[in-house]
Amino acid sequence: MSDEPRECGETMPGEAVPTDAPAEVARPQAGLRLYAELFATFFKIGAFSFGGGMAMIPYFHREIVSRRKWMDDEAFIDITSMSFAVPGPIATNLATQAGYRAGGLAGAAAALAGMIVPPLMLAVVAGLTLSQVASKPLTNAFLKGAGAAVVGLIAHGAWVLSRCVACSIPTMALSAALVVAVLIVGIHPLVGFFAATVIQALVIVGKDHYGSAS
């Protein structure tokens, strides 16, 4: 056996290569687990939430922010604002954006699929059976009770959003001005929405510009 010194990492002919170095571990199932979780989460929201639109915001906030920790309140406000701004149902817009932030394009597809499958199935069942039970007293009582519950959920959704933006005085002032303009002045809600969006965008751009300049 030769006693000549060896360079660090050099092996002699026939000598086994050390295997104690940490190896790169591939985890192909990590993405699949995330996509399955996204699908299951939004499947549950789509199957057990009522009211649509603003009424569903508490469900989304609970699952996305409070339980799953996929984003914080500020990011949730961003995707909620975008969901109102772009065409299409608010629920599917929210699900798509949340899925994209959590898992990219595949995550967006999984979240969207989970969101639309339950309402589609329920709509088919309701279309086949509602005409047979629509005139029954129990059905009318259920629909009236659901209407009252939806009002409460919308109020809860408004509270969730206002709590998330309460730290921004300009945003709260703009929101209050929009409410006054729509309810008292009587401007069209769509006009008020776009006007408030433009004003808020200008405020943010101006703040970033002058803040960086100073």
ZIFEN-V770618 format. One record per pair of residues at least 4 apart in sequence whose ideal C-beta (glycine too) atoms are under 8 Angstrom apart, sorted by the first residue. I is the first residue (numbers start at 1). J is the second residue. Records with the same first field share a line. If there is no record, write none. Layout:
I: J + J
This chain:
2: 12
6: 10 + 12
11: 15 + 16 + 17
28: 32
29: 33
30: 34
31: 35 + 103 + 106
32: 36
33: 37
34: 38 + 102 + 103 + 107
35: 39 + 103 + 106 + 107 + 110
36: 40 + 110
37: 41 + 68
38: 42 + 99 + 102 + 103 + 107 + 110 + 111 + 114
39: 43 + 110 + 111 + 113 + 114
40: 44 + 114
41: 45 + 63 + 64 + 68 + 111 + 114
42: 46 + 95 + 98 + 99 + 110 + 111 + 112 + 114 + 115
43: 47 + 114 + 115 + 117 + 118
44: 48 + 63
45: 49 + 56 + 59 + 60 + 63 + 91 + 95 + 114 + 115
46: 91 + 114 + 115 + 116 + 117 + 118 + 119
47: 118 + 122
48: 59
49: 55 + 56 + 59 + 91
50: 55 + 146 + 149 + 150 + 153
51: 55 + 56 + 146 + 149 + 150 + 153 + 154
52: 56 + 89 + 90 + 91
53: 89 + 90 + 91 + 154
54: 90 + 153 + 154 + 157 + 158
55: 150 + 153 + 154 + 157
56: 60 + 90 + 91 + 94 + 153 + 157
57: 61 + 80 + 94 + 156 + 157 + 160 + 161
58: 62 + 153 + 156 + 157 + 160
59: 63
60: 64 + 76 + 80 + 91 + 94 + 95 + 98
61: 65 + 66 + 76 + 160
62: 66 + 67
63: 67 + 68
64: 68 + 70 + 71 + 76 + 98
65: 69 + 70 + 71 + 72 + 73 + 76
68: 102
70: 98 + 101 + 102
71: 75 + 76 + 79 + 98 + 101 + 102
72: 76
73: 77 + 163 + 164
74: 78 + 164
75: 79 + 101
76: 80 + 164
77: 81 + 161 + 164 + 165
78: 82
79: 83 + 94 + 97 + 98 + 101
80: 84 + 94 + 161
81: 85
82: 86 + 93 + 97
83: 90 + 93 + 94 + 97
84: 90 + 193
85: 197
86: 93
88: 92 + 93
89: 93
90: 94
91: 95 + 115
92: 96 + 112 + 115 + 116
93: 97
94: 98
95: 99 + 111 + 112 + 114 + 115
96: 100 + 108 + 111 + 112 + 115
97: 101 + 108
98: 102 + 111
99: 103 + 107 + 108 + 109 + 110 + 111 + 112
100: 104 + 105 + 107 + 108 + 111
101: 107
102: 107 + 111
103: 107 + 108 + 110
104: 108
105: 109
106: 110
107: 111
108: 112
109: 113
110: 114
111: 115
112: 116
113: 117
114: 118
115: 119
116: 120
117: 121
118: 122
119: 123
120: 124
121: 125
122: 126
123: 127
124: 128
125: 129
126: 130
129: 133
130: 134
133: 138 + 139
134: 139
135: 139
136: 140
137: 141
138: 142
139: 143
140: 144
141: 145
142: 146
143: 147
144: 148
145: 149
146: 150
147: 151
148: 152
149: 153
150: 154
151: 155
152: 156
153: 157
154: 158
155: 159
156: 160
157: 161
158: 162
159: 163
160: 164
161: 165
162: 166 + 172 + 175
165: 171 + 172 + 175
166: 172
168: 172
169: 173
170: 174 + 200 + 203
171: 175 + 200
172: 176
173: 177
174: 178 + 196 + 199 + 200 + 203
175: 179 + 196
176: 180
177: 181 + 196
178: 182 + 192 + 193 + 195 + 196
179: 183
180: 184 + 185
181: 185 + 187 + 192
182: 186 + 187 + 188 + 189 + 192
187: 191 + 192
188: 192
189: 193
190: 194
191: 195
192: 196
193: 197
194: 198
195: 199
196: 200
197: 201
198: 202
199: 203
200: 204
201: 205
202: 206
203: 207
204: 208
205: 209
206: 210
207: 211
208: 212
209: 213
210: 214
